[in-house]
Amino acid sequence: MRRRRTDKRRVAAAAALCGALAGVLAGCGVEPTDVIEVGQPAQGAKQPGAPVREVRLYFGFPGGLEPRSRPAAGEVGAEEAVALLLQGPNEAERMQGLFTDLPKLPQSSVVVATVPGTVTIRLPLDPTRLSAIARNQLVCTASHNGVPDDRRPEDVKVDLMGNGKGLKNLVCDNELLTPRVGSSPAPAPSTTPAP
Protein backbone atom coordinates (compact mmCIF):
# COMPACT_ATOMS: atom_id res chain seq x y z
CA MET A 1 0.00 0.00 0.00
CA ARG A 2 2.76 2.31 0.81
CA ARG A 3 4.26 1.77 -2.59
CA ARG A 4 1.03 2.74 -4.36
CA ARG A 5 0.84 6.02 -2.45
CA THR A 6 4.43 6.84 -3.44
CA ASP A 7 3.69 5.99 -7.06
CA LYS A 8 0.52 8.10 -6.96
CA ARG A 9 2.51 11.01 -5.51
CA ARG A 10 5.12 10.69 -8.23
CA VAL A 11 2.46 10.58 -10.93
CA ALA A 12 0.69 13.58 -9.37
CA ALA A 13 3.97 15.52 -9.13
CA ALA A 14 4.85 14.65 -12.72
CA ALA A 15 1.38 15.72 -13.89
CA ALA A 16 1.66 19.00 -11.99
CA LEU A 17 5.10 19.65 -13.51
CA CYS A 18 3.84 18.86 -17.02
CA GLY A 19 0.89 21.17 -16.49
CA ALA A 20 3.16 23.98 -15.34
CA LEU A 21 5.52 23.47 -18.29
CA ALA A 22 2.61 23.38 -20.70
CA GLY A 23 1.41 26.71 -19.30
CA VAL A 24 4.86 28.24 -19.71
CA LEU A 25 5.28 26.88 -23.21
CA ALA A 26 1.80 28.01 -24.24
CA GLY A 27 2.61 31.64 -23.62
CA CYS A 28 3.96 34.16 -21.21
CA GLY A 29 0.91 36.34 -20.95
CA VAL A 30 2.13 38.68 -23.69
CA GLU A 31 -0.80 40.01 -25.63
CA PRO A 32 -0.57 40.60 -29.38
CA THR A 33 -0.18 44.19 -30.59
CA ASP A 34 -0.83 45.98 -33.86
CA VAL A 35 1.98 46.56 -36.33
CA ILE A 36 3.82 49.81 -35.62
CA GLU A 37 5.40 51.35 -38.70
CA VAL A 38 8.84 52.84 -38.18
CA GLY A 39 11.09 53.99 -41.01
CA GLN A 40 11.10 52.74 -44.56
CA PRO A 41 10.32 49.13 -45.42
CA ALA A 42 13.20 46.73 -45.99
CA GLN A 43 14.54 46.87 -49.53
CA GLY A 44 15.97 43.34 -49.69
CA ALA A 45 19.51 42.21 -50.34
CA LYS A 46 21.77 44.45 -52.37
CA GLN A 47 22.50 43.31 -55.90
CA PRO A 48 26.14 42.38 -56.50
CA GLY A 49 27.92 45.30 -58.14
CA ALA A 50 25.11 47.76 -57.30
CA PRO A 51 26.34 51.11 -55.95
CA VAL A 52 26.24 51.39 -52.18
CA ARG A 53 24.40 54.47 -51.00
CA GLU A 54 26.22 55.71 -47.92
CA VAL A 55 28.31 58.52 -46.56
CA ARG A 56 31.65 57.77 -44.90
CA LEU A 57 32.65 59.99 -41.98
CA TYR A 58 35.83 59.89 -39.91
CA PHE A 59 35.74 60.50 -36.16
CA GLY A 60 38.34 60.45 -33.43
CA PHE A 61 38.80 57.26 -31.48
CA PRO A 62 41.41 56.49 -28.81
CA GLY A 63 44.57 55.82 -30.79
CA GLY A 64 43.55 57.42 -34.07
CA LEU A 65 40.54 57.74 -36.34
CA GLU A 66 37.65 55.41 -36.98
CA PRO A 67 35.58 55.48 -40.20
CA ARG A 68 31.81 55.23 -39.90
CA SER A 69 29.34 54.68 -42.69
CA ARG A 70 25.82 56.04 -42.53
CA PRO A 71 23.04 55.22 -45.00
CA ALA A 72 22.22 57.87 -47.58
CA ALA A 73 19.39 58.35 -50.07
CA GLY A 74 21.82 58.80 -52.97
CA GLU A 75 25.43 59.54 -53.75
CA VAL A 76 26.94 61.96 -51.25
CA GLY A 77 29.54 64.48 -52.36
CA ALA A 78 32.42 65.89 -50.35
CA GLU A 79 30.48 69.07 -49.51
CA GLU A 80 27.54 67.18 -47.96
CA ALA A 81 29.87 64.77 -46.15
CA VAL A 82 31.90 67.59 -44.56
CA ALA A 83 28.64 69.28 -43.48
CA LEU A 84 27.59 66.03 -41.73
CA LEU A 85 31.06 65.68 -40.17
CA LEU A 86 30.77 69.17 -38.66
CA GLN A 87 27.63 68.02 -36.80
CA GLY A 88 29.79 65.50 -34.91
CA PRO A 89 29.08 61.87 -34.08
CA ASN A 90 25.50 60.84 -33.47
CA GLU A 91 24.41 59.34 -30.13
CA ALA A 92 25.13 55.75 -31.13
CA GLU A 93 28.61 56.70 -32.35
CA ARG A 94 29.33 58.63 -29.13
CA MET A 95 28.28 55.56 -27.12
CA GLN A 96 30.95 53.63 -29.04
CA GLY A 97 33.64 56.10 -27.92
CA LEU A 98 33.83 58.20 -31.09
CA PHE A 99 34.38 61.95 -30.85
CA THR A 100 35.24 64.95 -32.99
CA ASP A 101 38.33 67.06 -32.51
CA LEU A 102 36.99 69.79 -34.78
CA PRO A 103 35.91 73.07 -33.18
CA LYS A 104 32.25 74.05 -33.38
CA LEU A 105 31.91 75.77 -36.74
CA PRO A 106 28.74 77.06 -38.39
CA GLN A 107 28.21 74.97 -41.51
CA SER A 108 27.65 78.13 -43.53
CA SER A 109 31.20 79.29 -42.68
CA VAL A 110 32.84 76.23 -44.29
CA VAL A 111 33.00 76.11 -48.09
CA VAL A 112 33.89 72.91 -49.93
CA ALA A 113 34.79 72.97 -53.62
CA THR A 114 35.74 69.98 -55.77
CA VAL A 115 37.51 69.63 -59.09
CA PRO A 116 38.68 66.35 -60.57
CA GLY A 117 41.01 64.77 -58.00
CA THR A 118 41.09 67.71 -55.58
CA VAL A 119 38.90 68.99 -52.76
CA THR A 120 39.42 72.46 -51.28
CA ILE A 121 37.95 73.18 -47.86
CA ARG A 122 37.85 76.86 -46.83
CA LEU A 123 37.57 77.30 -43.07
CA PRO A 124 36.92 80.42 -40.95
CA LEU A 125 40.17 79.72 -39.07
CA ASP A 126 43.85 78.96 -39.57
CA PRO A 127 43.96 75.23 -40.56
CA THR A 128 47.55 74.89 -39.31
CA ARG A 129 46.19 75.31 -35.78
CA LEU A 130 43.92 72.27 -36.05
CA SER A 131 45.04 69.08 -34.31
CA ALA A 132 46.27 66.15 -36.41
CA ILE A 133 43.02 64.30 -35.62
CA ALA A 134 40.87 67.25 -36.75
CA ARG A 135 42.84 67.65 -40.00
CA ASN A 136 42.57 63.93 -40.70
CA GLN A 137 38.82 64.00 -40.02
CA LEU A 138 38.37 66.63 -42.73
CA VAL A 139 40.84 65.13 -45.22
CA CYS A 140 39.58 61.55 -44.99
CA THR A 141 35.90 62.47 -44.99
CA ALA A 142 36.32 64.75 -48.03
CA SER A 143 38.37 62.24 -50.01
CA HIS A 144 36.03 59.28 -49.39
CA ASN A 145 32.82 60.89 -50.66
CA GLY A 146 31.81 61.66 -54.25
CA VAL A 147 34.91 63.39 -55.63
CA PRO A 148 34.66 64.12 -59.39
CA ASP A 149 36.81 62.00 -61.73
CA ASP A 150 36.11 58.80 -59.72
CA ARG A 151 39.59 58.65 -58.25
CA ARG A 152 40.45 56.30 -55.44
CA PRO A 153 40.30 58.07 -52.05
CA GLU A 154 44.07 57.56 -51.62
CA ASP A 155 44.65 59.55 -54.84
CA VAL A 156 42.49 62.54 -53.90
CA LYS A 157 44.36 65.67 -52.74
CA VAL A 158 42.71 67.89 -50.13
CA ASP A 159 43.62 71.53 -49.49
CA LEU A 160 42.67 73.15 -46.17
CA MET A 161 42.60 76.95 -46.43
CA GLY A 162 41.65 79.74 -44.03
CA ASN A 163 42.75 83.08 -42.53
CA GLY A 164 45.43 83.53 -45.17
CA LYS A 165 47.09 80.19 -44.37
CA GLY A 166 46.80 76.80 -45.95
CA LEU A 167 47.86 73.19 -46.10
CA LYS A 168 47.92 71.74 -49.61
CA ASN A 169 47.93 68.28 -51.11
CA LEU A 170 46.87 66.45 -47.96
CA VAL A 171 46.01 62.77 -48.48
CA CYS A 172 44.17 60.22 -46.41
CA ASP A 173 46.12 57.07 -45.65
CA ASN A 174 43.72 54.53 -44.16
CA GLU A 175 46.57 52.29 -43.00
CA LEU A 176 47.79 55.06 -40.75
CA LEU A 177 44.34 56.00 -39.49
CA THR A 178 42.84 52.66 -38.57
CA PRO A 179 43.21 52.22 -34.80
CA ARG A 180 45.14 49.18 -33.70
CA VAL A 181 45.64 47.77 -30.24
CA GLY A 182 48.81 49.26 -28.78
CA SER A 183 49.29 51.69 -31.67
CA SER A 184 50.37 55.28 -31.30
CA PRO A 185 48.02 58.15 -32.17
CA ALA A 186 47.33 58.77 -35.84
CA PRO A 187 49.95 60.93 -37.51
CA ALA A 188 49.10 64.15 -39.29
CA PRO A 189 48.29 63.78 -42.98
CA SER A 190 51.25 64.37 -45.25
CA THR A 191 51.42 68.03 -46.14
CA THR A 192 52.90 70.50 -48.52
CA PRO A 193 52.66 74.02 -47.01
CA ALA A 194 50.82 76.55 -49.13
CA PRO A 195 53.02 79.29 -50.61
C-alpha positions as CSV (number, residue, x, y, z in Angstrom):
1,M,0.0,0.0,0.0
2,R,2.8,2.3,0.8
3,R,4.3,1.8,-2.6
4,R,1.0,2.7,-4.4
5,R,0.8,6.0,-2.4
6,T,4.4,6.8,-3.4
7,D,3.7,6.0,-7.1
8,K,0.5,8.1,-7.0
9,R,2.5,11.0,-5.5
10,R,5.1,10.7,-8.2
11,V,2.5,10.6,-10.9
12,A,0.7,13.6,-9.4
13,A,4.0,15.5,-9.1
14,A,4.9,14.7,-12.7
15,A,1.4,15.7,-13.9
16,A,1.7,19.0,-12.0
17,L,5.1,19.7,-13.5
18,C,3.8,18.9,-17.0
19,G,0.9,21.2,-16.5
20,A,3.2,24.0,-15.3
21,L,5.5,23.5,-18.3
22,A,2.6,23.4,-20.7
23,G,1.4,26.7,-19.3
24,V,4.9,28.2,-19.7
25,L,5.3,26.9,-23.2
26,A,1.8,28.0,-24.2
27,G,2.6,31.6,-23.6
28,C,4.0,34.2,-21.2
29,G,0.9,36.3,-20.9
30,V,2.1,38.7,-23.7
31,E,-0.8,40.0,-25.6
32,P,-0.6,40.6,-29.4
33,T,-0.2,44.2,-30.6
34,D,-0.8,46.0,-33.9
35,V,2.0,46.6,-36.3
36,I,3.8,49.8,-35.6
37,E,5.4,51.4,-38.7
38,V,8.8,52.8,-38.2
39,G,11.1,54.0,-41.0
40,Q,11.1,52.7,-44.6
41,P,10.3,49.1,-45.4
42,A,13.2,46.7,-46.0
43,Q,14.5,46.9,-49.5
44,G,16.0,43.3,-49.7
45,A,19.5,42.2,-50.3
46,K,21.8,44.5,-52.4
47,Q,22.5,43.3,-55.9
48,P,26.1,42.4,-56.5
49,G,27.9,45.3,-58.1
50,A,25.1,47.8,-57.3
51,P,26.3,51.1,-55.9
52,V,26.2,51.4,-52.2
53,R,24.4,54.5,-51.0
54,E,26.2,55.7,-47.9
55,V,28.3,58.5,-46.6
56,R,31.6,57.8,-44.9
57,L,32.7,60.0,-42.0
58,Y,35.8,59.9,-39.9
59,F,35.7,60.5,-36.2
60,G,38.3,60.5,-33.4
61,F,38.8,57.3,-31.5
62,P,41.4,56.5,-28.8
63,G,44.6,55.8,-30.8
64,G,43.5,57.4,-34.1
65,L,40.5,57.7,-36.3
66,E,37.6,55.4,-37.0
67,P,35.6,55.5,-40.2
68,R,31.8,55.2,-39.9
69,S,29.3,54.7,-42.7
70,R,25.8,56.0,-42.5
71,P,23.0,55.2,-45.0
72,A,22.2,57.9,-47.6
73,A,19.4,58.3,-50.1
74,G,21.8,58.8,-53.0
75,E,25.4,59.5,-53.7
76,V,26.9,62.0,-51.2
77,G,29.5,64.5,-52.4
78,A,32.4,65.9,-50.4
79,E,30.5,69.1,-49.5
80,E,27.5,67.2,-48.0
81,A,29.9,64.8,-46.2
82,V,31.9,67.6,-44.6
83,A,28.6,69.3,-43.5
84,L,27.6,66.0,-41.7
85,L,31.1,65.7,-40.2
86,L,30.8,69.2,-38.7
87,Q,27.6,68.0,-36.8
88,G,29.8,65.5,-34.9
89,P,29.1,61.9,-34.1
90,N,25.5,60.8,-33.5
91,E,24.4,59.3,-30.1
92,A,25.1,55.7,-31.1
93,E,28.6,56.7,-32.3
94,R,29.3,58.6,-29.1
95,M,28.3,55.6,-27.1
96,Q,31.0,53.6,-29.0
97,G,33.6,56.1,-27.9
98,L,33.8,58.2,-31.1
99,F,34.4,61.9,-30.8
100,T,35.2,65.0,-33.0
101,D,38.3,67.1,-32.5
102,L,37.0,69.8,-34.8
103,P,35.9,73.1,-33.2
104,K,32.2,74.1,-33.4
105,L,31.9,75.8,-36.7
106,P,28.7,77.1,-38.4
107,Q,28.2,75.0,-41.5
108,S,27.7,78.1,-43.5
109,S,31.2,79.3,-42.7
110,V,32.8,76.2,-44.3
111,V,33.0,76.1,-48.1
112,V,33.9,72.9,-49.9
113,A,34.8,73.0,-53.6
114,T,35.7,70.0,-55.8
115,V,37.5,69.6,-59.1
116,P,38.7,66.3,-60.6
117,G,41.0,64.8,-58.0
118,T,41.1,67.7,-55.6
119,V,38.9,69.0,-52.8
120,T,39.4,72.5,-51.3
121,I,37.9,73.2,-47.9
122,R,37.9,76.9,-46.8
123,L,37.6,77.3,-43.1
124,P,36.9,80.4,-41.0
125,L,40.2,79.7,-39.1
126,D,43.8,79.0,-39.6
127,P,44.0,75.2,-40.6
128,T,47.6,74.9,-39.3
129,R,46.2,75.3,-35.8
130,L,43.9,72.3,-36.0
131,S,45.0,69.1,-34.3
132,A,46.3,66.2,-36.4
133,I,43.0,64.3,-35.6
134,A,40.9,67.3,-36.8
135,R,42.8,67.7,-40.0
136,N,42.6,63.9,-40.7
137,Q,38.8,64.0,-40.0
138,L,38.4,66.6,-42.7
139,V,40.8,65.1,-45.2
140,C,39.6,61.5,-45.0
141,T,35.9,62.5,-45.0
142,A,36.3,64.8,-48.0
143,S,38.4,62.2,-50.0
144,H,36.0,59.3,-49.4
145,N,32.8,60.9,-50.7
146,G,31.8,61.7,-54.3
147,V,34.9,63.4,-55.6
148,P,34.7,64.1,-59.4
149,D,36.8,62.0,-61.7
150,D,36.1,58.8,-59.7
151,R,39.6,58.7,-58.2
152,R,40.4,56.3,-55.4
153,P,40.3,58.1,-52.0
154,E,44.1,57.6,-51.6
155,D,44.7,59.5,-54.8
156,V,42.5,62.5,-53.9
157,K,44.4,65.7,-52.7
158,V,42.7,67.9,-50.1
159,D,43.6,71.5,-49.5
160,L,42.7,73.1,-46.2
161,M,42.6,77.0,-46.4
162,G,41.7,79.7,-44.0
163,N,42.8,83.1,-42.5
164,G,45.4,83.5,-45.2
165,K,47.1,80.2,-44.4
166,G,46.8,76.8,-46.0
167,L,47.9,73.2,-46.1
168,K,47.9,71.7,-49.6
169,N,47.9,68.3,-51.1
170,L,46.9,66.4,-48.0
171,V,46.0,62.8,-48.5
172,C,44.2,60.2,-46.4
173,D,46.1,57.1,-45.6
174,N,43.7,54.5,-44.2
175,E,46.6,52.3,-43.0
176,L,47.8,55.1,-40.7
177,L,44.3,56.0,-39.5
178,T,42.8,52.7,-38.6
179,P,43.2,52.2,-34.8
180,R,45.1,49.2,-33.7
181,V,45.6,47.8,-30.2
182,G,48.8,49.3,-28.8
183,S,49.3,51.7,-31.7
184,S,50.4,55.3,-31.3
185,P,48.0,58.2,-32.2
186,A,47.3,58.8,-35.8
187,P,50.0,60.9,-37.5
188,A,49.1,64.2,-39.3
189,P,48.3,63.8,-43.0
190,S,51.3,64.4,-45.2
191,T,51.4,68.0,-46.1
192,T,52.9,70.5,-48.5
193,P,52.7,74.0,-47.0
194,A,50.8,76.5,-49.1
195,P,53.0,79.3,-50.6
